[in-house]
Amino acid sequence: MCQRAELALGDAVKSVPQVVHVKSFLGKLYSFFGQSPKAQRKLEDCATHNELVKIGRVLDVRWVASSF
């Protein structure tokens, strides 16, 4: 069931250019902050008064099932 939901979401996302753009932007942010310890430290320094929530890739494989 989760795999079918994931496939349906993937097909729907590919047909909306705005969602594709947002997905690309979020993927680049994830790569920049997730793969660089230096960038991660700077992000944590900026979030001193706010809670910093770590997330995985958005709208990626198994995102639908794991987002609940």
C-alpha positions in Angstrom: 0.0 0.0 0.0 2.8 2.4 0.9 4.6 1.7 -2.3 1.5 2.4 -4.4 1.0 5.7 -2.5 4.6 6.6 -3.2 4.3 5.9 -6.9 1.1 7.9 -7.2 2.7 10.8 -5.4 5.8 10.7 -7.6 3.7 10.7 -10.7 1.6 13.6 -9.4 4.7 15.6 -8.4 6.3 15.2 -11.9 3.3 16.9 -13.5 3.4 20.1 -11.5 6.4 22.4 -12.4 6.1 24.4 -9.2 6.4 21.3 -7.0 9.3 20.1 -9.1 11.0 23.4 -8.5 10.4 23.3 -4.7 11.5 19.7 -4.6 14.8 20.6 -6.3 15.3 23.6 -4.0 14.7 21.5 -0.9 17.0 18.8 -2.2 19.8 21.4 -2.7 19.3 22.7 0.8 19.4 19.2 2.2 22.6 18.5 0.4 24.3 21.7 1.5 23.5 21.4 5.2 23.3 17.7 5.5 26.7 16.8 3.9 28.8 19.6 5.3 29.7 19.6 9.0 30.9 23.2 8.7 27.6 24.4 7.2 25.7 22.3 9.8 27.6 24.1 12.6 26.8 27.5 11.1 23.1 26.6 10.8 23.1 25.5 14.5 24.7 28.8 15.5 22.0 30.7 13.7 19.3 28.7 15.4 20.4 29.5 19.0 16.9 30.8 20.0 14.9 28.4 17.8 14.6 24.7 17.7 16.5 23.1 14.9 14.7 20.1 13.4 16.6 17.7 11.3 14.7 16.1 8.4 15.5 13.7 5.6 14.9 14.2 2.0 11.5 15.6 1.2 9.3 13.9 -1.4 11.8 11.1 -1.8 11.5 7.4 -1.7 9.4 6.3 1.3 8.7 9.9 2.3 5.0 9.4 2.3 5.1 6.4 4.7 7.6 7.9 7.0 6.1 11.4 7.2 3.4 10.2 9.5 
